[in-house]
Amino acid sequence: MIGSAGDRIALERIVWTGAGFEIELILLTEVDAEGRLLTSIRFDPDDRRAALDEMGVRFATGEGAEAPRTLIGRAFNDHDWETHRDSFAPDAVVHDHRPLSLAS
């Protein structure tokens, strides 16, 4: 298991081995509220970022649609400050109490 989003989306690393072969992939699986398969998407093992992005989008548009701004972390990680700022209410105030450090 690589990760999950909510109760219905899972991301797993799968490795199949046999006589002289090995197949590795990342598998995104999504089920509905009754546990029935909705989506099964295979990603190349090197496409972990794409798989995580797809999981985030599916969560944000599905089960997590009512959650507050589920993609805010991606905007922060991508240094997309405009999208990050727009994820907050216009009158939001953030107090950062971490000590400033100039140590290397």
Buried (B, 14 or more C-beta within 10 A) or exposed (E): EBEBBBEBBBBBBEEEEEEEEEEEBBBBBBBEEEEEEEBEBEBEEEBBEBBBEBBBBBBBEBBBEEEEBBBBEBBEEEEBEEBBEEBEEEEEEEEEEEEEEEEE
